[in-house]
Amino acid sequence: MVKRTGPEVGPEGSGGEKAAAVEQERILAESRRRETEIEPDRYEPWQASETFIRNGRSRRAGEMLRRAGVFPKPGDACLEIGYGSLGWLGQLLCWGVRTGDLHGIELDAGRAAEARLRFPGADLRIGDATRLPWPDGGFPLVIASTVFTSILDFVVRQMVANEISRVLAPGGALLWYDFRVNNPANPNVRKVGRRELAQLFPALRGTVRSATLAPPVGRAVIQVSWLLGELLEAIPFLRTHLLAVLIKGEK
Protein backbone atom coordinates (compact mmCIF):
# COMPACT_ATOMS: atom_id res chain seq x y z
CA MET A 1 0.00 0.00 0.00
CA VAL A 2 1.14 3.53 -0.76
CA LYS A 3 1.42 5.77 2.25
CA ARG A 4 -0.57 8.97 1.91
CA THR A 5 0.20 12.32 3.40
CA GLY A 6 -3.35 13.26 4.32
CA PRO A 7 -5.27 12.35 7.46
CA GLU A 8 -6.74 8.91 8.09
CA VAL A 9 -10.30 8.67 6.77
CA GLY A 10 -12.78 5.97 5.91
CA PRO A 11 -13.31 2.42 7.21
CA GLU A 12 -9.65 1.31 7.31
CA GLY A 13 -9.89 0.43 11.00
CA SER A 14 -12.87 -1.90 10.47
CA GLY A 15 -11.25 -4.38 8.13
CA GLY A 16 -11.04 -1.97 5.22
CA GLU A 17 -7.31 -2.45 4.71
CA LYS A 18 -7.70 -6.23 4.51
CA ALA A 19 -10.58 -5.89 2.07
CA ALA A 20 -8.51 -3.48 -0.02
CA ALA A 21 -5.63 -5.95 -0.18
CA VAL A 22 -7.95 -8.74 -1.31
CA GLU A 23 -9.47 -6.50 -3.98
CA GLN A 24 -6.04 -5.41 -5.15
CA GLU A 25 -4.97 -9.03 -5.73
CA ARG A 26 -8.24 -9.86 -7.49
CA ILE A 27 -8.08 -6.84 -9.78
CA LEU A 28 -4.50 -7.57 -10.81
CA ALA A 29 -5.40 -11.22 -11.50
CA GLU A 30 -8.33 -10.12 -13.64
CA SER A 31 -6.07 -7.73 -15.51
CA ARG A 32 -3.68 -10.57 -16.32
CA ARG A 33 -6.58 -12.75 -17.47
CA ARG A 34 -7.85 -10.08 -19.83
CA GLU A 35 -4.38 -9.62 -21.28
CA THR A 36 -4.28 -13.29 -22.30
CA GLU A 37 -7.91 -13.86 -23.29
CA ILE A 38 -8.97 -10.64 -25.04
CA GLU A 39 -7.63 -9.80 -28.48
CA PRO A 40 -4.80 -7.29 -27.92
CA ASP A 41 -6.02 -4.72 -30.43
CA ARG A 42 -9.66 -4.47 -29.30
CA TYR A 43 -9.16 -1.15 -27.51
CA GLU A 44 -6.53 0.36 -29.79
CA PRO A 45 -7.38 3.97 -30.76
CA TRP A 46 -7.28 3.15 -34.48
CA GLN A 47 -10.29 0.87 -34.07
CA ALA A 48 -13.32 2.71 -35.47
CA SER A 49 -15.54 1.74 -32.55
CA GLU A 50 -12.91 2.86 -30.04
CA THR A 51 -12.55 6.19 -31.83
CA PHE A 52 -16.34 6.57 -31.71
CA ILE A 53 -16.44 5.91 -27.96
CA ARG A 54 -13.49 8.15 -27.10
CA ASN A 55 -14.62 11.04 -29.28
CA GLY A 56 -18.12 10.94 -27.86
CA ARG A 57 -17.17 10.78 -24.21
CA SER A 58 -14.40 13.40 -24.43
CA ARG A 59 -16.62 15.83 -26.35
CA ARG A 60 -19.45 15.49 -23.85
CA ALA A 61 -17.08 15.62 -20.88
CA GLY A 62 -15.53 18.82 -22.20
CA GLU A 63 -18.96 20.39 -22.64
CA MET A 64 -20.01 19.44 -19.11
CA LEU A 65 -16.81 20.75 -17.56
CA ARG A 66 -17.13 24.02 -19.46
CA ARG A 67 -20.76 24.53 -18.47
CA ALA A 68 -19.88 23.87 -14.84
CA GLY A 69 -17.07 26.44 -15.04
CA VAL A 70 -14.37 23.91 -14.15
CA PHE A 71 -12.74 23.18 -17.52
CA PRO A 72 -9.03 22.57 -16.76
CA LYS A 73 -6.47 25.17 -17.74
CA PRO A 74 -2.66 25.23 -17.83
CA GLY A 75 -1.35 25.15 -14.28
CA ASP A 76 -4.26 23.15 -12.89
CA ALA A 77 -3.04 19.96 -11.20
CA CYS A 78 -5.10 17.09 -12.60
CA LEU A 79 -5.22 13.62 -11.04
CA GLU A 80 -6.38 10.43 -12.76
CA ILE A 81 -7.27 7.40 -10.67
CA GLY A 82 -6.27 4.23 -12.55
CA TYR A 83 -4.67 5.84 -15.60
CA GLY A 84 -3.66 2.49 -17.14
CA SER A 85 -1.32 2.80 -20.11
CA LEU A 86 -3.07 5.95 -21.43
CA GLY A 87 -6.34 6.78 -19.72
CA TRP A 88 -7.48 10.40 -20.07
CA LEU A 89 -3.94 11.78 -19.85
CA GLY A 90 -3.69 12.38 -23.58
CA GLN A 91 -7.09 14.07 -23.60
CA LEU A 92 -5.97 16.40 -20.82
CA LEU A 93 -3.02 17.46 -22.98
CA CYS A 94 -5.40 18.09 -25.88
CA TRP A 95 -7.45 20.30 -23.55
CA GLY A 96 -4.36 22.43 -22.88
CA VAL A 97 -3.16 20.98 -19.59
CA ARG A 98 0.65 20.77 -19.39
CA THR A 99 2.54 17.53 -18.87
CA GLY A 100 3.81 18.77 -15.53
CA ASP A 101 0.20 19.22 -14.41
CA LEU A 102 -0.56 15.50 -14.86
CA HIS A 103 -0.70 13.24 -11.82
CA GLY A 104 -1.96 9.70 -11.47
CA ILE A 105 -2.14 6.50 -9.45
CA GLU A 106 -2.18 3.07 -11.12
CA LEU A 107 -2.25 -0.40 -9.58
CA ASP A 108 -0.70 -2.26 -12.52
CA ALA A 109 3.06 -1.62 -12.71
CA GLY A 110 3.29 -2.77 -16.33
CA ARG A 111 0.65 -0.34 -17.52
CA ALA A 112 2.20 2.41 -15.43
CA ALA A 113 5.54 1.83 -17.16
CA GLU A 114 3.89 2.27 -20.58
CA ALA A 115 2.23 5.50 -19.49
CA ARG A 116 5.48 6.89 -18.11
CA LEU A 117 7.13 6.36 -21.48
CA ARG A 118 4.28 8.23 -23.17
CA PHE A 119 4.18 11.11 -20.68
CA PRO A 120 7.71 11.85 -19.46
CA GLY A 121 7.64 14.55 -16.83
CA ALA A 122 4.21 13.60 -15.50
CA ASP A 123 3.81 12.52 -11.88
CA LEU A 124 2.53 8.97 -12.50
CA ARG A 125 2.75 6.73 -9.47
CA ILE A 126 2.16 3.05 -8.76
CA GLY A 127 -0.12 2.16 -5.86
CA ASP A 128 -3.73 1.67 -4.83
CA ALA A 129 -6.27 4.44 -4.58
CA THR A 130 -7.45 3.68 -1.04
CA ARG A 131 -4.43 5.61 0.30
CA LEU A 132 -3.51 8.41 -2.07
CA PRO A 133 -0.02 9.89 -1.55
CA TRP A 134 -1.11 13.52 -1.93
CA PRO A 135 -2.25 16.12 0.61
CA ASP A 136 -5.77 17.39 1.10
CA GLY A 137 -7.40 19.66 -1.45
CA GLY A 138 -4.61 19.75 -4.02
CA PHE A 139 -6.44 18.93 -7.27
CA PRO A 140 -8.91 21.14 -9.15
CA LEU A 141 -9.76 18.10 -11.29
CA VAL A 142 -9.83 14.38 -10.47
CA ILE A 143 -10.79 11.77 -13.06
CA ALA A 144 -12.16 8.32 -12.23
CA SER A 145 -12.88 6.42 -15.43
CA THR A 146 -13.98 2.75 -15.44
CA VAL A 147 -12.33 2.27 -12.06
CA PHE A 148 -15.11 1.73 -9.54
CA THR A 149 -16.89 -0.99 -11.50
CA SER A 150 -13.72 -3.08 -11.22
CA ILE A 151 -13.98 -2.85 -7.41
CA LEU A 152 -16.59 -5.34 -6.19
CA ASP A 153 -16.37 -4.62 -2.46
CA PHE A 154 -18.48 -1.61 -1.49
CA VAL A 155 -16.29 -0.85 1.55
CA VAL A 156 -13.27 -0.53 -0.74
CA ARG A 157 -15.27 1.58 -3.19
CA GLN A 158 -16.11 3.93 -0.35
CA MET A 159 -12.48 4.10 0.75
CA VAL A 160 -11.43 5.18 -2.75
CA ALA A 161 -14.30 7.67 -2.94
CA ASN A 162 -13.29 9.16 0.41
CA GLU A 163 -9.74 9.63 -0.82
CA ILE A 164 -10.92 11.33 -4.01
CA SER A 165 -13.08 13.70 -1.97
CA ARG A 166 -10.14 14.40 0.34
CA VAL A 167 -7.64 15.38 -2.37
CA LEU A 168 -10.19 17.29 -4.45
CA ALA A 169 -9.83 21.05 -4.05
CA PRO A 170 -12.80 23.09 -2.80
CA GLY A 171 -14.67 24.15 -5.92
CA GLY A 172 -12.89 21.41 -7.87
CA ALA A 173 -14.53 18.73 -10.00
CA LEU A 174 -14.64 14.97 -10.17
CA LEU A 175 -15.00 13.79 -13.76
CA TRP A 176 -16.67 10.37 -13.57
CA TYR A 177 -17.13 7.82 -16.37
CA ASP A 178 -18.19 4.25 -15.67
CA PHE A 179 -20.70 1.48 -16.36
CA ARG A 180 -24.28 1.95 -15.22
CA VAL A 181 -25.33 -1.57 -16.26
CA ASN A 182 -23.89 -4.98 -15.44
CA ASN A 183 -22.14 -7.14 -18.00
CA PRO A 184 -23.72 -10.60 -17.70
CA ALA A 185 -20.67 -12.13 -19.38
CA ASN A 186 -18.20 -10.64 -16.89
CA PRO A 187 -18.73 -11.24 -13.14
CA ASN A 188 -15.54 -9.30 -12.37
CA VAL A 189 -17.24 -5.96 -12.85
CA ARG A 190 -20.28 -4.50 -11.10
CA LYS A 191 -22.24 -1.46 -12.15
CA VAL A 192 -22.45 1.86 -10.35
CA GLY A 193 -25.83 3.50 -10.76
CA ARG A 194 -26.91 7.04 -9.96
CA ARG A 195 -28.02 6.17 -6.43
CA GLU A 196 -24.73 4.51 -5.50
CA LEU A 197 -22.75 7.32 -7.10
CA ALA A 198 -24.58 9.75 -4.81
CA GLN A 199 -23.87 7.49 -1.81
CA LEU A 200 -20.16 7.34 -2.65
CA PHE A 201 -19.84 11.13 -2.95
CA PRO A 202 -22.48 12.67 -0.67
CA ALA A 203 -20.65 16.01 -0.44
CA LEU A 204 -20.37 16.52 -4.20
CA ARG A 205 -23.05 18.01 -6.43
CA GLY A 206 -23.30 18.29 -10.19
CA THR A 207 -24.58 16.83 -13.43
CA VAL A 208 -24.96 13.14 -14.25
CA ARG A 209 -26.00 11.86 -17.66
CA SER A 210 -26.03 8.56 -19.51
CA ALA A 211 -23.45 8.14 -22.26
CA THR A 212 -21.84 5.72 -24.74
CA LEU A 213 -23.56 3.30 -27.07
CA ALA A 214 -23.29 -0.24 -25.66
CA PRO A 215 -19.78 -1.33 -26.76
CA PRO A 216 -20.85 -4.67 -28.31
CA VAL A 217 -23.41 -2.80 -30.41
CA GLY A 218 -20.91 -0.10 -31.27
CA ARG A 219 -18.25 -2.57 -32.42
CA ALA A 220 -20.77 -4.17 -34.79
CA VAL A 221 -22.41 -0.99 -36.07
CA ILE A 222 -19.56 1.50 -36.45
CA GLN A 223 -17.83 -0.75 -38.97
CA VAL A 224 -20.89 -0.26 -41.19
CA SER A 225 -22.04 3.29 -40.49
CA TRP A 226 -20.84 6.03 -38.14
CA LEU A 227 -24.15 7.84 -38.60
CA LEU A 228 -26.09 4.75 -37.55
CA GLY A 229 -23.96 4.59 -34.42
CA GLU A 230 -24.83 8.18 -33.54
CA LEU A 231 -28.54 7.52 -34.12
CA LEU A 232 -28.48 4.46 -31.89
CA GLU A 233 -26.52 6.28 -29.19
CA ALA A 234 -29.32 8.84 -29.03
CA ILE A 235 -31.59 6.10 -27.63
CA PRO A 236 -31.22 6.27 -23.81
CA PHE A 237 -31.59 2.55 -23.03
CA LEU A 238 -28.74 1.73 -25.43
CA ARG A 239 -26.31 3.90 -23.45
CA THR A 240 -24.36 1.82 -20.93
CA HIS A 241 -22.28 4.38 -18.98
CA LEU A 242 -22.71 7.34 -16.69
CA LEU A 243 -20.75 10.52 -17.32
CA ALA A 244 -20.72 13.01 -14.46
CA VAL A 245 -19.13 16.25 -13.36
CA LEU A 246 -19.45 16.56 -9.58
CA ILE A 247 -18.29 19.68 -7.74
CA LYS A 248 -16.89 19.91 -4.23
CA GLY A 249 -18.38 22.79 -2.27
CA GLU A 250 -16.27 25.78 -1.37
CA LYS A 251 -15.22 26.07 2.27
C-alpha positions in Angstrom: 0.0 0.0 0.0 1.1 3.5 -0.8 1.4 5.8 2.2 -0.6 9.0 1.9 0.2 12.3 3.4 -3.3 13.3 4.3 -5.3 12.4 7.5 -6.7 8.9 8.1 -10.3 8.7 6.8 -12.8 6.0 5.9 -13.3 2.4 7.2 -9.7 1.3 7.3 -9.9 0.4 11.0 -12.9 -1.9 10.5 -11.3 -4.4 8.1 -11.0 -2.0 5.2 -7.3 -2.5 4.7 -7.7 -6.2 4.5 -10.6 -5.9 2.1 -8.5 -3.5 0.0 -5.6 -5.9 -0.2 -8.0 -8.7 -1.3 -9.5 -6.5 -4.0 -6.0 -5.4 -5.1 -5.0 -9.0 -5.7 -8.2 -9.9 -7.5 -8.1 -6.8 -9.8 -4.5 -7.6 -10.8 -5.4 -11.2 -11.5 -8.3 -10.1 -13.6 -6.1 -7.7 -15.5 -3.7 -10.6 -16.3 -6.6 -12.8 -17.5 -7.8 -10.1 -19.8 -4.4 -9.6 -21.3 -4.3 -13.3 -22.3 -7.9 -13.9 -23.3 -9.0 -10.6 -25.0 -7.6 -9.8 -28.5 -4.8 -7.3 -27.9 -6.0 -4.7 -30.4 -9.7 -4.5 -29.3 -9.2 -1.2 -27.5 -6.5 0.4 -29.8 -7.4 4.0 -30.8 -7.3 3.1 -34.5 -10.3 0.9 -34.1 -13.3 2.7 -35.5 -15.5 1.7 -32.6 -12.9 2.9 -30.0 -12.5 6.2 -31.8 -16.3 6.6 -31.7 -16.4 5.9 -28.0 -13.5 8.1 -27.1 -14.6 11.0 -29.3 -18.1 10.9 -27.9 -17.2 10.8 -24.2 -14.4 13.4 -24.4 -16.6 15.8 -26.4 -19.5 15.5 -23.8 -17.1 15.6 -20.9 -15.5 18.8 -22.2 -19.0 20.4 -22.6 -20.0 19.4 -19.1 -16.8 20.7 -17.6 -17.1 24.0 -19.5 -20.8 24.5 -18.5 -19.9 23.9 -14.8 -17.1 26.4 -15.0 -14.4 23.9 -14.2 -12.7 23.2 -17.5 -9.0 22.6 -16.8 -6.5 25.2 -17.7 -2.7 25.2 -17.8 -1.3 25.1 -14.3 -4.3 23.1 -12.9 -3.0 20.0 -11.2 -5.1 17.1 -12.6 -5.2 13.6 -11.0 -6.4 10.4 -12.8 -7.3 7.4 -10.7 -6.3 4.2 -12.5 -4.7 5.8 -15.6 -3.7 2.5 -17.1 -1.3 2.8 -20.1 -3.1 5.9 -21.4 -6.3 6.8 -19.7 -7.5 10.4 -20.1 -3.9 11.8 -19.8 -3.7 12.4 -23.6 -7.1 14.1 -23.6 -6.0 16.4 -20.8 -3.0 17.5 -23.0 -5.4 18.1 -25.9 -7.4 20.3 -23.6 -4.4 22.4 -22.9 -3.2 21.0 -19.6 0.6 20.8 -19.4 2.5 17.5 -18.9 3.8 18.8 -15.5 0.2 19.2 -14.4 -0.6 15.5 -14.9 -0.7 13.2 -11.8 -2.0 9.7 -11.5 -2.1 6.5 -9.5 -2.2 3.1 -11.1 -2.3 -0.4 -9.6 -0.7 -2.3 -12.5 3.1 -1.6 -12.7 3.3 -2.8 -16.3 0.6 -0.3 -17.5 2.2 2.4 -15.4 5.5 1.8 -17.2 3.9 2.3 -20.6 2.2 5.5 -19.5 5.5 6.9 -18.1 7.1 6.4 -21.5 4.3 8.2 -23.2 4.2 11.1 -20.7 7.7 11.8 -19.5 7.6 14.5 -16.8 4.2 13.6 -15.5 3.8 12.5 -11.9 2.5 9.0 -12.5 2.8 6.7 -9.5 2.2 3.0 -8.8 -0.1 2.2 -5.9 -3.7 1.7 -4.8 -6.3 4.4 -4.6 -7.4 3.7 -1.0 -4.4 5.6 0.3 -3.5 8.4 -2.1 0.0 9.9 -1.6 -1.1 13.5 -1.9 -2.3 16.1 0.6 -5.8 17.4 1.1 -7.4 19.7 -1.5 -4.6 19.8 -4.0 -6.4 18.9 -7.3 -8.9 21.1 -9.1 -9.8 18.1 -11.3 -9.8 14.4 -10.5 -10.8 11.8 -13.1 -12.2 8.3 -12.2 -12.9 6.4 -15.4 -14.0 2.7 -15.4 -12.3 2.3 -12.1 -15.1 1.7 -9.5 -16.9 -1.0 -11.5 -13.7 -3.1 -11.2 -14.0 -2.9 -7.4 -16.6 -5.3 -6.2 -16.4 -4.6 -2.5 -18.5 -1.6 -1.5 -16.3 -0.8 1.5 -13.3 -0.5 -0.7 -15.3 1.6 -3.2 -16.1 3.9 -0.4 -12.5 4.1 0.7 -11.4 5.2 -2.8 -14.3 7.7 -2.9 -13.3 9.2 0.4 -9.7 9.6 -0.8 -10.9 11.3 -4.0 -13.1 13.7 -2.0 -10.1 14.4 0.3 -7.6 15.4 -2.4 -10.2 17.3 -4.5 -9.8 21.0 -4.1 -12.8 23.1 -2.8 -14.7 24.2 -5.9 -12.9 21.4 -7.9 -14.5 18.7 -10.0 -14.6 15.0 -10.2 -15.0 13.8 -13.8 -16.7 10.4 -13.6 -17.1 7.8 -16.4 -18.2 4.2 -15.7 -20.7 1.5 -16.4 -24.3 2.0 -15.2 -25.3 -1.6 -16.3 -23.9 -5.0 -15.4 -22.1 -7.1 -18.0 -23.7 -10.6 -17.7 -20.7 -12.1 -19.4 -18.2 -10.6 -16.9 -18.7 -11.2 -13.1 -15.5 -9.3 -12.4 -17.2 -6.0 -12.8 -20.3 -4.5 -11.1 -22.2 -1.5 -12.2 -22.4 1.9 -10.3 -25.8 3.5 -10.8 -26.9 7.0 -10.0 -28.0 6.2 -6.4 -24.7 4.5 -5.5 -22.8 7.3 -7.1 -24.6 9.8 -4.8 -23.9 7.5 -1.8 -20.2 7.3 -2.6 -19.8 11.1 -2.9 -22.5 12.7 -0.7 -20.7 16.0 -0.4 -20.4 16.5 -4.2 -23.0 18.0 -6.4 -23.3 18.3 -10.2 -24.6 16.8 -13.4 -25.0 13.1 -14.3 -26.0 11.9 -17.7 -26.0 8.6 -19.5 -23.4 8.1 -22.3 -21.8 5.7 -24.7 -23.6 3.3 -27.1 -23.3 -0.2 -25.7 -19.8 -1.3 -26.8 -20.9 -4.7 -28.3 -23.4 -2.8 -30.4 -20.9 -0.1 -31.3 -18.3 -2.6 -32.4 -20.8 -4.2 -34.8 -22.4 -1.0 -36.1 -19.6 1.5 -36.5 -17.8 -0.7 -39.0 -20.9 -0.3 -41.2 -22.0 3.3 -40.5 -20.8 6.0 -38.1 -24.2 7.8 -38.6 -26.1 4.7 -37.6 -24.0 4.6 -34.4 -24.8 8.2 -33.5 -28.5 7.5 -34.1 -28.5 4.5 -31.9 -26.5 6.3 -29.2 -29.3 8.8 -29.0 -31.6 6.1 -27.6 -31.2 6.3 -23.8 -31.6 2.6 -23.0 -28.7 1.7 -25.4 -26.3 3.9 -23.4 -24.4 1.8 -20.9 -22.3 4.4 -19.0 -22.7 7.3 -16.7 -20.7 10.5 -17.3 -20.7 13.0 -14.5 -19.1 16.3 -13.4 -19.5 16.6 -9.6 -18.3 19.7 -7.7 -16.9 19.9 -4.2 -18.4 22.8 -2.3 -16.3 25.8 -1.4 -15.2 26.1 2.3 
